[in-house]
Each structure stands twice: as C-alpha cells, then as structure tokens.
Amino acid sequence: MGNTFLLASGVELDFMIHGVFSYQLFGQTVWITTTHICALIVILVMSTFCIFAHSKMKKATEVPGGIQNGLEMIVEFLDGLVNGTMEVFAPSFRNYIGTVFIFVWLCNTSGLFGLRNATADYSLTFGLAVITFLLVNISEFKYHRLKGYIKHLFEPLPVFLPINLIGKFSYVISLSLRLFANNLSGIIMMMMVYVLLRPIAIGWPSFLHAFFDVFVGSLQAYVFCVLSMIYIKNACAGE
C-alpha cells in the first residue's frame, strides 16, 4: 500500500546509494559508488582551495584586501570554534577539527549541486566517528598514561567497568548516527516532495533545499565538531 501510494505519480522514489563503476582488486569486485564520487569531488575542491589560499597568503599584505580578508575570516572562525571549546588543548587539534568541519559542511551542502550527499552514507560518517574515537583514546593515553587510562575505566567503582566501556564506544555510534540520520532524512523528504508534488514542485522546493542542505547541513557539521571537541577535551583533562 505504502509503495503504491509513493509511486502513484509514475516516478520511482529513489534516494539510495548507487554503484557508478566497478573494478577487480585481488579477485574481488570493488564498486565506486555515488558516495565515493561526492567525497572525491569535495576533497578535490578542498585541495584546490588550499593551494589557492596558500598562494594568496604568500603575498599577504599588512592591510588585507578582499580575498585575503575572506581567508582570514575563515581561519578566525575556525580558530574561534576550536579555542572556545578546547581552550588550552586547542593548538593540538585545530587542524583536525577545521578540516573535518569544512569537509562535512561541503558534503552536507553538496546536494545543492546535484550530488548525492556523501554524509548520508553511514560508512562515511562511521569512518569519521572512528577517527574521533581513536583521537579520544590516544589523547587519554598521552595525558594520563596507561595507569590513568585504566583507572578511569574503574571509576567511581570497579563495578562500573562495563558501563564505562560502553560509554567509550558509544562515541562512535552517537556521532555517526546523528550525522547520518539527519542528512538521510533530508534527502528522503526532498525526494518525497519531488515525487508526490511533482506537478507543482516548481521554484518553491529551493527554499526546502536551503533549509535541509544549508541550514541543517551547517548545523550538523557544527554539532559533529563540537561533540568531537568535547569528547577529546574531556579525555585530555580527565573530567
């Protein structure tokens, strides 16, 4: 009944990940999907922008012009984001958080350019969450050594060991699912608008794109980075 209703307009409802092409690697078929294409485009855009910014900043002047002023505003925003949350630990993680924020934000807003949002694929958000999880544990080892790391697992009482272990691994689930689910829900809702309201979906869906791709996408990039910083800072400080 549900599928019949959704497909009544004669247009197939499709918000899935699709394989673009495949190749053989060690006897196994490996698919390059729309997620890989979107992520690769985002990485190329970021790399090109970094090369451009580097060449411009090499000729930086004391009184910044238009492009230099824009670049400095981006750096100041990212520095403020990290410094405001991580305080004394900010210098060690500024590059990671800044890179992740820009990458996630570009992936979240890629739907505006006809790409299939890469962060609506759980494999990508899970990978990002695993990196944060590793940084959390590495930081705790670095600042508290093995003795302090093990001690935290048994606080406040040894009986809390299972709960503390679950809490550590919950970082991965909470970070990855939140980013994935919010972006996928936006894709599903926009696809339903185009299918169910196809005859009148002219012009006004752009406002929905602005909401889901720009506003929600920016908010989710911010939330992902802020939560990552809080987890890492708590691991460093031992709180």
C-alpha positions in Angstrom: 0.0 0.0 0.0 2.8 2.4 1.0 4.9 1.8 -2.1 1.8 2.1 -4.3 1.0 5.5 -2.8 4.5 6.8 -3.2 4.8 5.6 -6.8 1.4 6.7 -7.9 2.9 9.7 -9.8 4.7 7.3 -12.1 8.2 8.4 -10.9 10.3 6.0 -9.0 11.2 7.0 -5.4 15.0 6.6 -5.3 17.2 8.0 -2.6 19.6 5.0 -2.4 23.4 4.8 -3.0 24.2 3.5 -6.5 27.3 2.0 -7.9 28.9 4.0 -10.7 31.5 1.5 -11.9 33.4 -1.5 -10.6 36.9 -2.9 -10.9 38.7 -6.1 -9.7 41.1 -6.0 -6.8 42.8 -9.2 -5.6 40.0 -11.2 -7.2 37.2 -9.2 -5.5 34.8 -6.8 -7.2 35.1 -3.3 -5.7 32.4 -0.7 -6.5 32.9 3.0 -6.8 29.6 4.5 -5.6 27.9 7.9 -5.6 29.3 8.4 -2.1 32.9 7.9 -3.3 32.3 10.4 -6.2 30.9 13.0 -3.9 33.6 12.6 -1.3 36.3 12.7 -4.1 34.9 15.9 -5.5 34.8 17.5 -2.1 38.4 16.5 -1.5 39.5 18.0 -4.8 37.6 21.2 -4.1 39.3 21.5 -0.7 42.7 20.7 -2.1 42.3 23.3 -4.9 41.1 25.9 -2.4 44.0 25.2 -0.1 46.5 25.6 -2.9 44.8 28.8 -4.0 44.7 30.1 -0.4 48.4 29.3 0.1 49.5 31.1 -3.0 47.4 34.2 -1.9 48.7 34.2 1.7 52.3 34.1 0.5 51.7 37.5 -0.9 49.7 38.7 2.2 49.8 42.4 3.0 49.5 44.2 6.3 46.2 45.7 5.3 44.2 42.7 3.9 42.4 43.0 0.6 39.2 41.2 -0.5 40.5 37.7 -0.9 43.0 37.9 1.9 40.3 39.3 4.2 37.9 36.4 3.3 40.6 33.8 4.0 41.5 35.4 7.3 37.8 35.4 8.3 37.6 31.7 7.6 40.7 31.0 9.7 39.4 33.2 12.6 36.1 31.5 12.6 37.6 28.0 12.8 40.1 29.2 15.4 37.3 30.7 17.5 35.3 27.5 17.2 38.2 25.3 18.5 39.6 27.8 21.1 36.2 28.4 22.6 35.6 24.7 23.3 39.0 23.1 23.8 40.8 26.1 25.4 44.4 25.0 26.3 44.2 21.9 24.1 43.1 23.8 21.0 46.5 24.1 19.3 46.9 20.3 19.1 43.6 19.7 17.4 42.9 22.9 15.5 43.9 21.4 12.1 41.8 18.2 12.6 38.7 20.0 13.7 39.0 22.7 11.0 39.5 20.1 8.2 36.6 17.9 9.4 34.3 20.9 9.7 35.0 22.1 6.1 34.8 18.5 4.8 31.5 17.7 6.5 30.0 21.1 5.6 30.8 20.7 1.9 29.4 17.1 1.9 26.3 18.3 3.6 25.7 21.1 1.1 26.7 19.1 -2.0 23.1 18.3 -2.8 22.7 21.9 -4.0 25.0 20.9 -6.9 23.2 17.7 -7.8 25.5 15.3 -5.9 24.3 12.5 -3.7 25.2 13.8 -0.2 28.2 11.6 1.0 27.4 12.1 4.7 24.0 10.4 4.1 26.1 7.2 3.7 26.7 5.6 7.1 30.0 4.1 6.1 31.4 7.7 5.7 30.0 9.1 9.0 31.1 5.9 10.8 34.7 6.4 9.5 34.7 10.0 10.7 33.4 8.9 14.1 36.1 6.2 14.4 38.8 8.8 13.8 37.4 10.9 16.6 37.2 7.8 18.8 40.8 7.0 18.2 41.9 10.6 19.0 39.9 10.4 22.2 41.7 7.3 23.4 45.1 8.4 22.1 44.7 11.7 23.9 43.8 10.0 27.2 46.8 7.7 26.9 49.0 10.7 26.1 47.9 12.9 29.0 47.2 10.2 31.7 49.4 7.3 30.7 48.3 3.7 30.9 47.7 3.8 34.7 45.4 6.8 34.5 43.6 5.3 31.5 42.8 2.1 33.3 42.0 4.0 36.5 39.3 5.9 34.7 37.7 2.7 33.5 37.0 1.6 37.1 35.7 5.0 38.4 33.8 5.6 40.6 33.7 1.9 41.5 35.1 -1.2 39.8 31.5 -2.4 39.2 31.1 0.4 36.7 33.7 -1.1 34.3 31.1 -2.4 31.8 29.2 0.9 31.7 32.4 2.9 31.2 33.4 0.6 28.3 30.0 1.0 26.7 30.3 4.8 27.2 33.7 4.9 25.3 32.3 3.0 22.3 29.1 5.0 22.4 31.0 8.0 21.0 31.2 6.2 17.6 27.5 5.3 17.5 26.2 8.7 18.7 28.5 10.8 16.4 28.0 8.7 13.3 24.2 8.0 13.6 23.4 11.7 14.4 25.2 13.0 11.3 24.0 10.2 9.0 20.3 10.2 10.1 19.8 13.9 9.8 21.3 14.1 6.3 19.5 11.0 5.1 16.1 12.3 6.4 16.6 15.5 4.4 17.2 13.5 1.2 14.2 11.3 1.8 11.9 14.3 2.5 13.1 16.2 -0.6 12.7 13.1 -2.8 9.1 12.7 -1.5 8.4 16.3 -2.3 9.5 15.8 -5.9 7.6 12.6 -6.3 4.3 13.4 -4.5 4.1 17.1 -5.5 5.8 16.8 -8.9 3.2 18.8 -10.8 3.6 21.9 -8.5 7.2 21.4 -7.4 8.5 24.4 -9.3 10.6 27.0 -7.7 9.5 26.7 -4.1 11.5 23.5 -3.3 14.6 25.7 -3.5 13.6 27.0 -0.1 13.5 23.5 1.3 16.9 22.8 -0.2 18.2 26.0 1.5 16.8 24.6 4.8 17.9 21.0 4.6 21.2 21.4 2.7 22.4 24.8 4.0 20.9 25.4 7.5 20.6 21.8 8.7 23.9 20.8 6.9 25.8 23.7 8.6 24.2 22.9 11.9 25.1 19.2 11.7 28.7 20.0 10.8 28.9 22.3 13.8 27.4 19.7 16.1 29.7 16.9 14.9 32.8 19.1 15.5 31.6 20.5 18.9 30.8 17.0 20.2 34.2 15.7 18.9 36.0 18.5 20.7 34.1 17.9 24.0 34.9 14.2 23.9 38.6 14.9 23.1 38.9 17.7 25.7 37.4 15.6 28.4 39.8 12.8 27.6 42.7 15.2 27.8 41.5 16.8 31.0 40.3 13.7 32.7 36.9 15.1 33.6 
